[in-house]
Amino acid sequence: MPKVEMLHTSSTRAGGRRARSMRASTSLAEINVVPLIDVMLVLLVIFMVAAPMMTQGFAVQLPESRRAPAIDQAPIEVTVPYTFERDNRVRLGNEVVSIEFLAERVRQALDGKVNKNGIVAADGAVAVADIVRVFDRLREGGMVSVSIKTQPATVGRQP
């Protein structure tokens, strides 16, 4: 909104009187924020409504291949029995393997698999040092991640 100011001049006109004039000045330093906020709120509502529609995918009929190998996502399971301290044997899937050949057998089992993770199911009586030896052999064989399999605690059992 323009501001009206009184302008005092020292110049004299005919007759020796001082002249007073009105001058209108506009202030460009003031920004009207209310319409800006209204526009921003409308844009926010539009994007909130449109966002779920943008994440929805398209239905695609994928081509089929008869020769493509299936992607196996199940990790390899290694079982360490309580007799490991005596015979140094573990079970890799359904096969019993000596600890000396475990790295090579794991390398063969992981060949061509995308998921290079493994799970170790060790008996509670097996020492931690023996489980770490098995972990080392699995890592030598190319396993990226090795986890320990546990079972949930029973309700009435105290540790």
VMD Tcl script that builds the backbone (N, CA, C; Angstrom):
set m [mol new atoms 477]
animate dup $m
set s [atomselect $m all]
$s set {name element resname resid chain x y z} {
  {N N MET 1 A 0.851 -1.163 0.000}
  {CA C MET 1 A 0.000 0.000 0.000}
  {C C MET 1 A 0.898 1.226 0.000}
  {N N PRO 2 A 0.637 2.169 -0.865}
  {CA C PRO 2 A 1.493 3.352 -0.928}
  {C C PRO 2 A 1.341 4.210 0.306}
  {N N LYS 3 A 2.453 4.822 0.674}
  {CA C LYS 3 A 2.449 5.732 1.818}
  {C C LYS 3 A 2.434 7.165 1.305}
  {N N VAL 4 A 1.727 7.997 1.999}
  {CA C VAL 4 A 1.656 9.409 1.621}
  {C C VAL 4 A 2.474 10.190 2.634}
  {N N GLU 5 A 3.398 10.999 2.132}
  {CA C GLU 5 A 4.249 11.799 3.015}
  {C C GLU 5 A 4.115 13.269 2.632}
  {N N MET 6 A 4.297 14.098 3.617}
  {CA C MET 6 A 4.321 15.540 3.367}
  {C C MET 6 A 5.727 15.903 2.931}
  {N N LEU 7 A 5.855 16.671 1.884}
  {CA C LEU 7 A 7.146 17.076 1.374}
  {C C LEU 7 A 7.303 18.565 1.643}
  {N N HIS 8 A 8.309 18.910 2.395}
  {CA C HIS 8 A 8.583 20.318 2.707}
  {C C HIS 8 A 9.715 20.769 1.812}
  {N N THR 9 A 9.477 21.830 1.084}
  {CA C THR 9 A 10.520 22.375 0.224}
  {C C THR 9 A 10.875 23.766 0.684}
  {N N SER 10 A 12.084 24.136 0.484}
  {CA C SER 10 A 12.529 25.470 0.903}
  {C C SER 10 A 12.483 26.473 -0.237}
  {N N SER 11 A 12.109 26.008 -1.393}
  {CA C SER 11 A 12.049 26.925 -2.530}
  {C C SER 11 A 10.847 27.846 -2.401}
  {N N THR 12 A 10.972 28.970 -2.930}
  {CA C THR 12 A 9.875 29.943 -2.864}
  {C C THR 12 A 9.270 30.087 -4.247}
  {N N ARG 13 A 8.031 30.308 -4.232}
  {CA C ARG 13 A 7.352 30.545 -5.496}
  {C C ARG 13 A 7.021 32.039 -5.600}
  {N N ALA 14 A 6.282 32.308 -6.599}
  {CA C ALA 14 A 5.877 33.717 -6.783}
  {C C ALA 14 A 5.074 34.170 -5.601}
  {N N GLY 15 A 5.404 35.246 -5.086}
  {CA C GLY 15 A 4.691 35.767 -3.944}
  {C C GLY 15 A 5.412 35.483 -2.669}
  {N N GLY 16 A 6.505 34.741 -2.682}
  {CA C GLY 16 A 7.302 34.497 -1.512}
  {C C GLY 16 A 6.727 33.480 -0.554}
  {N N ARG 17 A 5.749 32.766 -0.946}
  {CA C ARG 17 A 5.200 31.759 -0.043}
  {C C ARG 17 A 5.919 30.436 -0.233}
  {N N ARG 18 A 6.004 29.711 0.840}
  {CA C ARG 18 A 6.551 28.349 0.749}
  {C C ARG 18 A 5.469 27.410 0.246}
  {N N ALA 19 A 5.830 26.548 -0.633}
  {CA C ALA 19 A 4.857 25.625 -1.204}
  {C C ALA 19 A 4.988 24.264 -0.524}
  {N N ARG 20 A 3.889 23.707 -0.198}
  {CA C ARG 20 A 3.848 22.352 0.349}
  {C C ARG 20 A 3.206 21.451 -0.689}
  {N N SER 21 A 3.798 20.286 -0.897}
  {CA C SER 21 A 3.220 19.377 -1.872}
  {C C SER 21 A 3.110 17.982 -1.260}
  {N N MET 22 A 2.257 17.184 -1.822}
  {CA C MET 22 A 2.049 15.818 -1.376}
  {C C MET 22 A 2.794 14.899 -2.341}
  {N N ARG 23 A 3.536 13.952 -1.789}
  {CA C ARG 23 A 4.247 12.995 -2.630}
  {C C ARG 23 A 3.894 11.585 -2.163}
  {N N ALA 24 A 3.550 10.733 -3.097}
  {CA C ALA 24 A 3.222 9.344 -2.773}
  {C C ALA 24 A 4.450 8.487 -3.058}
  {N N SER 25 A 4.871 7.685 -2.066}
  {CA C SER 25 A 6.011 6.780 -2.273}
  {C C SER 25 A 5.554 5.351 -2.007}
  {N N THR 26 A 6.108 4.460 -2.754}
  {CA C THR 26 A 5.776 3.049 -2.559}
  {C C THR 26 A 6.960 2.360 -1.895}
  {N N SER 27 A 6.667 1.461 -0.986}
  {CA C SER 27 A 7.719 0.736 -0.289}
  {C C SER 27 A 7.806 -0.669 -0.875}
  {N N LEU 28 A 8.925 -1.002 -1.494}
  {CA C LEU 28 A 9.109 -2.311 -2.088}
  {C C LEU 28 A 9.743 -3.296 -1.118}
  {N N ALA 29 A 10.091 -2.863 0.061}
  {CA C ALA 29 A 10.764 -3.720 1.026}
  {C C ALA 29 A 9.796 -4.648 1.749}
  {N N GLU 30 A 8.526 -4.405 1.685}
  {CA C GLU 30 A 7.557 -5.235 2.381}
  {C C GLU 30 A 7.045 -6.323 1.439}
  {N N ILE 31 A 7.086 -7.581 1.905}
  {CA C ILE 31 A 6.587 -8.707 1.119}
  {C C ILE 31 A 5.323 -9.206 1.796}
  {N N ASN 32 A 4.305 -9.426 1.010}
  {CA C ASN 32 A 3.062 -9.948 1.549}
  {C C ASN 32 A 3.217 -11.462 1.678}
  {N N VAL 33 A 3.302 -11.978 2.896}
  {CA C VAL 33 A 3.623 -13.369 3.160}
  {C C VAL 33 A 2.386 -14.265 3.150}
  {N N VAL 34 A 1.239 -13.741 3.408}
  {CA C VAL 34 A 0.030 -14.559 3.519}
  {C C VAL 34 A -0.276 -15.306 2.227}
  {N N PRO 35 A -0.246 -14.692 1.054}
  {CA C PRO 35 A -0.484 -15.485 -0.169}
  {C C PRO 35 A 0.605 -16.526 -0.414}
  {N N LEU 36 A 1.825 -16.222 -0.035}
  {CA C LEU 36 A 2.911 -17.181 -0.186}
  {C C LEU 36 A 2.644 -18.430 0.660}
  {N N ILE 37 A 2.200 -18.241 1.875}
  {CA C ILE 37 A 1.889 -19.374 2.757}
  {C C ILE 37 A 0.713 -20.171 2.194}
  {N N ASP 38 A -0.288 -19.482 1.666}
  {CA C ASP 38 A -1.437 -20.184 1.079}
  {C C ASP 38 A -1.012 -21.050 -0.104}
  {N N VAL 39 A -0.158 -20.520 -0.961}
  {CA C VAL 39 A 0.312 -21.274 -2.115}
  {C C VAL 39 A 1.128 -22.479 -1.663}
  {N N MET 40 A 1.985 -22.307 -0.675}
  {CA C MET 40 A 2.815 -23.409 -0.186}
  {C C MET 40 A 1.953 -24.512 0.447}
  {N N LEU 41 A 0.917 -24.149 1.186}
  {CA C LEU 41 A 0.035 -25.156 1.775}
  {C C LEU 41 A -0.734 -25.924 0.699}
  {N N VAL 42 A -1.165 -25.238 -0.346}
  {CA C VAL 42 A -1.859 -25.918 -1.437}
  {C C VAL 42 A -0.912 -26.887 -2.136}
  {N N LEU 43 A 0.331 -26.473 -2.388}
  {CA C LEU 43 A 1.304 -27.366 -3.003}
  {C C LEU 43 A 1.602 -28.570 -2.111}
  {N N LEU 44 A 1.687 -28.351 -0.807}
  {CA C LEU 44 A 1.928 -29.454 0.127}
  {C C LEU 44 A 0.801 -30.475 0.056}
  {N N VAL 45 A -0.440 -30.011 0.035}
  {CA C VAL 45 A -1.585 -30.925 -0.047}
  {C C VAL 45 A -1.568 -31.676 -1.372}
  {N N ILE 46 A -1.230 -30.994 -2.457}
  {CA C ILE 46 A -1.188 -31.658 -3.770}
  {C C ILE 46 A -0.144 -32.760 -3.774}
  {N N PHE 47 A 1.054 -32.476 -3.240}
  {CA C PHE 47 A 2.101 -33.497 -3.220}
  {C C PHE 47 A 1.775 -34.638 -2.260}
  {N N MET 48 A 1.097 -34.348 -1.156}
  {CA C MET 48 A 0.717 -35.421 -0.225}
  {C C MET 48 A -0.307 -36.349 -0.863}
  {N N VAL 49 A -1.182 -35.824 -1.666}
  {CA C VAL 49 A -2.187 -36.651 -2.331}
  {C C VAL 49 A -1.562 -37.414 -3.501}
  {N N ALA 50 A -0.635 -36.790 -4.208}
  {CA C ALA 50 A -0.058 -37.403 -5.402}
  {C C ALA 50 A 1.066 -38.386 -5.096}
  {N N ALA 51 A 1.714 -38.285 -3.940}
  {CA C ALA 51 A 2.877 -39.127 -3.633}
  {C C ALA 51 A 2.554 -40.623 -3.623}
  {N N PRO 52 A 1.472 -41.089 -3.009}
  {CA C PRO 52 A 1.195 -42.536 -3.067}
  {C C PRO 52 A 0.938 -43.044 -4.475}
  {N N MET 53 A 0.444 -42.214 -5.351}
  {CA C MET 53 A 0.185 -42.645 -6.716}
  {C C MET 53 A 1.477 -42.777 -7.517}
  {N N MET 54 A 2.492 -42.014 -7.162}
  {CA C MET 54 A 3.749 -42.060 -7.906}
  {C C MET 54 A 4.580 -43.291 -7.560}
  {N N THR 55 A 4.430 -43.857 -6.367}
  {CA C THR 55 A 5.228 -45.005 -5.975}
  {C C THR 55 A 4.661 -46.318 -6.487}
  {N N GLN 56 A 3.468 -46.304 -7.003}
  {CA C GLN 56 A 2.851 -47.520 -7.506}
  {C C GLN 56 A 3.530 -47.935 -8.798}
  {N N GLY 57 A 3.847 -49.212 -8.917}
  {CA C GLY 57 A 4.547 -49.700 -10.104}
  {C C GLY 57 A 3.590 -50.112 -11.198}
  {N N PHE 58 A 4.180 -50.534 -12.290}
  {CA C PHE 58 A 3.411 -51.014 -13.424}
  {C C PHE 58 A 3.418 -52.530 -13.436}
  {N N ALA 59 A 2.355 -53.113 -13.944}
  {CA C ALA 59 A 2.302 -54.563 -14.093}
  {C C ALA 59 A 3.160 -54.952 -15.286}
  {N N VAL 60 A 4.104 -55.858 -15.055}
  {CA C VAL 60 A 5.032 -56.267 -16.104}
  {C C VAL 60 A 4.976 -57.780 -16.241}
  {N N GLN 61 A 4.870 -58.252 -17.458}
  {CA C GLN 61 A 4.932 -59.669 -17.727}
  {C C GLN 61 A 6.383 -59.994 -18.077}
  {N N LEU 62 A 7.113 -60.631 -17.147}
  {CA C LEU 62 A 8.517 -60.920 -17.352}
  {C C LEU 62 A 8.694 -62.078 -18.324}
  {N N PRO 63 A 9.738 -62.020 -19.146}
  {CA C PRO 63 A 9.990 -63.139 -20.062}
  {C C PRO 63 A 10.482 -64.359 -19.307}
  {N N GLU 64 A 10.227 -65.528 -19.866}
  {CA C GLU 64 A 10.635 -66.779 -19.236}
  {C C GLU 64 A 11.836 -67.354 -19.967}
  {N N SER 65 A 12.715 -68.013 -19.194}
  {CA C SER 65 A 13.889 -68.645 -19.770}
  {C C SER 65 A 13.978 -70.065 -19.244}
  {N N ARG 66 A 14.236 -70.987 -20.134}
  {CA C ARG 66 A 14.320 -72.390 -19.711}
  {C C ARG 66 A 15.699 -72.743 -19.196}
  {N N ARG 67 A 16.707 -71.982 -19.560}
  {CA C ARG 67 A 18.080 -72.317 -19.190}
  {C C ARG 67 A 18.631 -71.474 -18.058}
  {N N ALA 68 A 17.902 -70.497 -17.575}
  {CA C ALA 68 A 18.399 -69.636 -16.509}
  {C C ALA 68 A 18.398 -70.401 -15.188}
  {N N PRO 69 A 19.501 -70.335 -14.437}
  {CA C PRO 69 A 19.516 -71.028 -13.149}
  {C C PRO 69 A 18.641 -70.297 -12.130}
  {N N ALA 70 A 18.012 -71.058 -11.280}
  {CA C ALA 70 A 17.166 -70.477 -10.245}
  {C C ALA 70 A 18.050 -69.796 -9.203}
  {N N ILE 71 A 17.593 -68.681 -8.688}
  {CA C ILE 71 A 18.336 -67.958 -7.662}
  {C C ILE 71 A 18.002 -68.583 -6.314}
  {N N ASP 72 A 19.018 -69.096 -5.662}
  {CA C ASP 72 A 18.833 -69.758 -4.375}
  {C C ASP 72 A 19.104 -68.744 -3.267}
  {N N GLN 73 A 18.092 -68.403 -2.509}
  {CA C GLN 73 A 18.246 -67.414 -1.453}
  {C C GLN 73 A 18.444 -68.041 -0.078}
  {N N ALA 74 A 18.358 -69.350 0.032}
  {CA C ALA 74 A 18.524 -69.999 1.321}
  {C C ALA 74 A 20.006 -70.059 1.674}
  {N N PRO 75 A 20.373 -69.637 2.886}
  {CA C PRO 75 A 21.781 -69.713 3.275}
  {C C PRO 75 A 22.208 -71.161 3.523}
  {N N ILE 76 A 23.500 -71.394 3.423}
  {CA C ILE 76 A 24.053 -72.720 3.677}
  {C C ILE 76 A 24.103 -72.933 5.185}
  {N N GLU 77 A 23.657 -74.095 5.631}
  {CA C GLU 77 A 23.651 -74.382 7.068}
  {C C GLU 77 A 24.752 -75.377 7.401}
  {N N VAL 78 A 25.553 -75.041 8.404}
  {CA C VAL 78 A 26.636 -75.886 8.884}
  {C C VAL 78 A 26.308 -76.271 10.320}
  {N N THR 79 A 26.296 -77.566 10.597}
  {CA C THR 79 A 25.982 -78.054 11.939}
  {C C THR 79 A 27.266 -78.564 12.591}
  {N N VAL 80 A 27.527 -78.059 13.799}
  {CA C VAL 80 A 28.699 -78.495 14.566}
  {C C VAL 80 A 28.185 -79.349 15.731}
  {N N PRO 81 A 28.369 -80.676 15.678}
  {CA C PRO 81 A 27.837 -81.544 16.736}
  {C C PRO 81 A 28.725 -81.505 17.987}
  {N N TYR 82 A 28.243 -82.086 19.063}
  {CA C TYR 82 A 29.013 -82.103 20.310}
  {C C TYR 82 A 30.247 -82.985 20.205}
  {N N THR 83 A 30.312 -83.852 19.185}
  {CA C THR 83 A 31.485 -84.720 18.982}
  {C C THR 83 A 32.584 -84.038 18.171}
  {N N PHE 84 A 32.458 -82.750 17.894}
  {CA C PHE 84 A 33.423 -82.046 17.057}
  {C C PHE 84 A 34.825 -82.042 17.668}
  {N N GLU 85 A 34.922 -81.966 18.974}
  {CA C GLU 85 A 36.236 -81.916 19.625}
  {C C GLU 85 A 37.026 -83.200 19.389}
  {N N ARG 86 A 36.317 -84.330 19.272}
  {CA C ARG 86 A 36.998 -85.615 19.056}
  {C C ARG 86 A 37.355 -85.873 17.599}
  {N N ASP 87 A 36.384 -85.644 16.676}
  {CA C ASP 87 A 36.629 -86.061 15.287}
  {C C ASP 87 A 36.789 -84.910 14.294}
  {N N ASN 88 A 36.601 -83.661 14.724}
  {CA C ASN 88 A 36.752 -82.489 13.850}
  {C C ASN 88 A 35.926 -82.596 12.574}
  {N N ARG 89 A 34.694 -83.050 12.704}
  {CA C ARG 89 A 33.788 -83.174 11.569}
  {C C ARG 89 A 32.543 -82.322 11.794}
  {N N VAL 90 A 32.095 -81.695 10.726}
  {CA C VAL 90 A 30.867 -80.903 10.756}
  {C C VAL 90 A 29.942 -81.424 9.660}
  {N N ARG 91 A 28.710 -80.995 9.724}
  {CA C ARG 91 A 27.738 -81.383 8.706}
  {C C ARG 91 A 27.434 -80.146 7.866}
  {N N LEU 92 A 27.722 -80.225 6.575}
  {CA C LEU 92 A 27.446 -79.155 5.622}
  {C C LEU 92 A 26.231 -79.581 4.812}
  {N N GLY 93 A 25.078 -79.056 5.178}
  {CA C GLY 93 A 23.818 -79.518 4.584}
  {C C GLY 93 A 23.541 -80.924 5.057}
  {N N ASN 94 A 23.587 -81.918 4.146}
  {CA C ASN 94 A 23.391 -83.322 4.516}
  {C C ASN 94 A 24.689 -84.120 4.453}
  {N N GLU 95 A 25.794 -83.461 4.211}
  {CA C GLU 95 A 27.069 -84.137 4.025}
  {C C GLU 95 A 27.993 -83.904 5.223}
  {N N VAL 96 A 28.636 -84.961 5.688}
  {CA C VAL 96 A 29.602 -84.849 6.778}
  {C C VAL 96 A 30.965 -84.530 6.176}
  {N N VAL 97 A 31.595 -83.439 6.669}
  {CA C VAL 97 A 32.852 -82.946 6.103}
  {C C VAL 97 A 33.850 -82.730 7.237}
  {N N SER 98 A 35.109 -83.075 6.985}
  {CA C SER 98 A 36.178 -82.818 7.932}
  {C C SER 98 A 36.524 -81.332 7.895}
  {N N ILE 99 A 37.017 -80.791 9.009}
  {CA C ILE 99 A 37.337 -79.368 9.100}
  {C C ILE 99 A 38.429 -78.975 8.101}
  {N N GLU 100 A 39.320 -79.914 7.746}
  {CA C GLU 100 A 40.391 -79.609 6.800}
  {C C GLU 100 A 39.850 -79.329 5.397}
  {N N PHE 101 A 38.760 -79.977 5.016}
  {CA C PHE 101 A 38.192 -79.834 3.682}
  {C C PHE 101 A 36.971 -78.915 3.646}
  {N N LEU 102 A 36.657 -78.301 4.769}
  {CA C LEU 102 A 35.438 -77.488 4.853}
  {C C LEU 102 A 35.505 -76.267 3.933}
  {N N ALA 103 A 36.641 -75.588 3.877}
  {CA C ALA 103 A 36.750 -74.386 3.042}
  {C C ALA 103 A 36.516 -74.729 1.568}
  {N N GLU 104 A 37.087 -75.823 1.109}
  {CA C GLU 104 A 36.910 -76.208 -0.295}
  {C C GLU 104 A 35.475 -76.625 -0.584}
  {N N ARG 105 A 34.854 -77.341 0.322}
  {CA C ARG 105 A 33.455 -77.761 0.123}
  {C C ARG 105 A 32.513 -76.558 0.140}
  {N N VAL 106 A 32.805 -75.579 0.985}
  {CA C VAL 106 A 31.984 -74.363 1.009}
  {C C VAL 106 A 32.161 -73.600 -0.296}
  {N N ARG 107 A 33.375 -73.519 -0.799}
  {CA C ARG 107 A 33.640 -72.851 -2.065}
  {C C ARG 107 A 32.830 -73.509 -3.190}
  {N N GLN 108 A 32.775 -74.833 -3.178}
  {CA C GLN 108 A 32.001 -75.552 -4.188}
  {C C GLN 108 A 30.498 -75.332 -4.010}
  {N N ALA 109 A 30.048 -75.290 -2.764}
  {CA C ALA 109 A 28.618 -75.097 -2.506}
  {C C ALA 109 A 28.164 -73.681 -2.866}
  {N N LEU 110 A 29.055 -72.691 -2.728}
  {CA C LEU 110 A 28.700 -71.306 -3.032}
  {C C LEU 110 A 28.860 -70.950 -4.494}
  {N N ASP 111 A 29.465 -71.834 -5.284}
  {CA C ASP 111 A 29.721 -71.548 -6.682}
  {C C ASP 111 A 28.408 -71.300 -7.425}
  {N N GLY 112 A 28.269 -70.130 -7.991}
  {CA C GLY 112 A 27.071 -69.783 -8.759}
  {C C GLY 112 A 25.930 -69.241 -7.924}
  {N N LYS 113 A 26.082 -69.144 -6.619}
  {CA C LYS 113 A 24.998 -68.626 -5.780}
  {C C LYS 113 A 25.153 -67.123 -5.590}
  {N N VAL 114 A 24.029 -66.467 -5.528}
  {CA C VAL 114 A 24.022 -65.032 -5.271}
  {C C VAL 114 A 24.172 -64.772 -3.782}
  {N N ASN 115 A 23.475 -65.543 -2.969}
  {CA C ASN 115 A 23.496 -65.392 -1.519}
  {C C ASN 115 A 24.679 -66.172 -0.968}
  {N N LYS 116 A 25.671 -65.484 -0.458}
  {CA C LYS 116 A 26.863 -66.134 0.078}
  {C C LYS 116 A 26.880 -66.039 1.603}
  {N N ASN 117 A 25.734 -66.308 2.210}
  {CA C ASN 117 A 25.592 -66.275 3.659}
  {C C ASN 117 A 25.482 -67.690 4.201}
  {N N GLY 118 A 25.848 -67.834 5.468}
  {CA C GLY 118 A 25.773 -69.139 6.097}
  {C C GLY 118 A 25.275 -69.053 7.518}
  {N N ILE 119 A 24.768 -70.175 8.012}
  {CA C ILE 119 A 24.275 -70.274 9.376}
  {C C ILE 119 A 24.984 -71.440 10.038}
  {N N VAL 120 A 25.508 -71.214 11.228}
  {CA C VAL 120 A 26.165 -72.270 11.997}
  {C C VAL 120 A 25.239 -72.647 13.144}
  {N N ALA 121 A 24.873 -73.936 13.182}
  {CA C ALA 121 A 24.073 -74.474 14.275}
  {C C ALA 121 A 25.008 -75.351 15.105}
  {N N ALA 122 A 25.484 -74.806 16.224}
  {CA C ALA 122 A 26.454 -75.522 17.054}
  {C C ALA 122 A 25.785 -76.019 18.327}
  {N N ASP 123 A 26.189 -77.185 18.768}
  {CA C ASP 123 A 25.704 -77.737 20.023}
  {C C ASP 123 A 26.182 -76.843 21.166}
  {N N GLY 124 A 25.401 -76.789 22.229}
  {CA C GLY 124 A 25.760 -75.953 23.375}
  {C C GLY 124 A 27.021 -76.411 24.088}
  {N N ALA 125 A 27.409 -77.674 23.924}
  {CA C ALA 125 A 28.596 -78.189 24.597}
  {C C ALA 125 A 29.889 -77.908 23.824}
  {N N VAL 126 A 29.784 -77.396 22.613}
  {CA C VAL 126 A 30.971 -77.111 21.809}
  {C C VAL 126 A 31.606 -75.814 22.300}
  {N N ALA 127 A 32.918 -75.821 22.443}
  {CA C ALA 127 A 33.643 -74.641 22.927}
  {C C ALA 127 A 33.601 -73.533 21.881}
  {N N VAL 128 A 33.669 -72.313 22.365}
  {CA C VAL 128 A 33.629 -71.150 21.473}
  {C C VAL 128 A 34.848 -71.150 20.546}
  {N N ALA 129 A 35.980 -71.587 21.030}
  {CA C ALA 129 A 37.188 -71.636 20.198}
  {C C ALA 129 A 36.987 -72.561 18.995}
  {N N ASP 130 A 36.285 -73.666 19.191}
  {CA C ASP 130 A 36.011 -74.574 18.072}
  {C C ASP 130 A 35.040 -73.946 17.071}
  {N N ILE 131 A 34.060 -73.209 17.565}
  {CA C ILE 131 A 33.108 -72.536 16.668}
  {C C ILE 131 A 33.833 -71.469 15.860}
  {N N VAL 132 A 34.783 -70.777 16.479}
  {CA C VAL 132 A 35.556 -69.755 15.759}
  {C C VAL 132 A 36.414 -70.407 14.677}
  {N N ARG 133 A 36.949 -71.577 14.932}
  {CA C ARG 133 A 37.704 -72.306 13.899}
  {C C ARG 133 A 36.816 -72.621 12.697}
  {N N VAL 134 A 35.592 -73.043 12.982}
  {CA C VAL 134 A 34.645 -73.322 11.891}
  {C C VAL 134 A 34.329 -72.031 11.136}
  {N N PHE 135 A 34.121 -70.932 11.862}
  {CA C PHE 135 A 33.866 -69.638 11.223}
  {C C PHE 135 A 35.018 -69.266 10.286}
  {N N ASP 136 A 36.255 -69.451 10.741}
  {CA C ASP 136 A 37.421 -69.118 9.920}
  {C C ASP 136 A 37.435 -69.925 8.626}
  {N N ARG 137 A 37.144 -71.216 8.722}
  {CA C ARG 137 A 37.118 -72.067 7.522}
  {C C ARG 137 A 35.998 -71.646 6.559}
  {N N LEU 138 A 34.861 -71.233 7.119}
  {CA C LEU 138 A 33.755 -70.796 6.271}
  {C C LEU 138 A 34.116 -69.501 5.542}
  {N N ARG 139 A 34.783 -68.597 6.228}
  {CA C ARG 139 A 35.211 -67.343 5.599}
  {C C ARG 139 A 36.281 -67.608 4.529}
  {N N GLU 140 A 37.156 -68.573 4.780}
  {CA C GLU 140 A 38.153 -68.954 3.772}
  {C C GLU 140 A 37.474 -69.505 2.523}
  {N N GLY 141 A 36.353 -70.170 2.708}
  {CA C GLY 141 A 35.616 -70.747 1.591}
  {C C GLY 141 A 34.821 -69.729 0.798}
  {N N GLY 142 A 34.743 -68.490 1.272}
  {CA C GLY 142 A 34.059 -67.451 0.507}
  {C C GLY 142 A 32.743 -66.977 1.081}
  {N N MET 143 A 32.369 -67.432 2.265}
  {CA C MET 143 A 31.133 -66.942 2.869}
  {C C MET 143 A 31.328 -65.486 3.284}
  {N N VAL 144 A 30.338 -64.682 2.962}
  {CA C VAL 144 A 30.402 -63.262 3.276}
  {C C VAL 144 A 29.940 -63.003 4.701}
  {N N SER 145 A 28.862 -63.647 5.088}
  {CA C SER 145 A 28.276 -63.429 6.410}
  {C C SER 145 A 27.948 -64.777 7.035}
  {N N VAL 146 A 28.342 -64.931 8.291}
  {CA C VAL 146 A 28.076 -66.176 9.018}
  {C C VAL 146 A 27.309 -65.818 10.286}
  {N N SER 147 A 26.192 -66.502 10.525}
  {CA C SER 147 A 25.358 -66.269 11.699}
  {C C SER 147 A 25.306 -67.526 12.551}
  {N N ILE 148 A 24.943 -67.334 13.813}
  {CA C ILE 148 A 24.783 -68.470 14.728}
  {C C ILE 148 A 23.296 -68.719 14.916}
  {N N LYS 149 A 22.895 -69.959 14.750}
  {CA C LYS 149 A 21.496 -70.344 14.918}
  {C C LYS 149 A 21.235 -70.624 16.388}
  {N N THR 150 A 20.164 -70.073 16.902}
  {CA C THR 150 A 19.756 -70.301 18.296}
  {C C THR 150 A 18.285 -70.674 18.312}
  {N N GLN 151 A 17.818 -71.069 19.477}
  {CA C GLN 151 A 16.388 -71.330 19.635}
  {C C GLN 151 A 15.861 -70.420 20.730}
  {N N PRO 152 A 14.592 -70.076 20.674}
  {CA C PRO 152 A 14.042 -69.195 21.708}
  {C C PRO 152 A 14.003 -69.869 23.068}
  {N N ALA 153 A 14.135 -69.066 24.102}
  {CA C ALA 153 A 14.102 -69.600 25.456}
  {C C ALA 153 A 12.697 -70.071 25.801}
  {N N THR 154 A 12.625 -71.126 26.607}
  {CA C THR 154 A 11.322 -71.621 27.062}
  {C C THR 154 A 10.857 -70.753 28.210}
  {N N VAL 155 A 9.551 -70.706 28.427}
  {CA C VAL 155 A 8.958 -69.776 29.380}
  {C C VAL 155 A 9.322 -70.132 30.818}
  {N N GLY 156 A 9.219 -71.379 31.210}
  {CA C GLY 156 A 9.424 -71.743 32.610}
  {C C GLY 156 A 10.865 -72.041 32.989}
  {N N ARG 157 A 11.791 -71.962 32.061}
  {CA C ARG 157 A 13.171 -72.355 32.312}
  {C C ARG 157 A 14.009 -71.179 32.800}
  {N N GLN 158 A 14.775 -71.394 33.832}
  {CA C GLN 158 A 15.671 -70.381 34.377}
  {C C GLN 158 A 17.080 -70.613 33.822}
  {N N PRO 159 A 17.844 -69.560 33.560}
  {CA C PRO 159 A 19.194 -69.733 33.016}
  {C C PRO 159 A 20.159 -70.316 34.019}
}
mol reanalyze $m
mol bondsrecalc $m
mol representation Tube
mol addrep $m
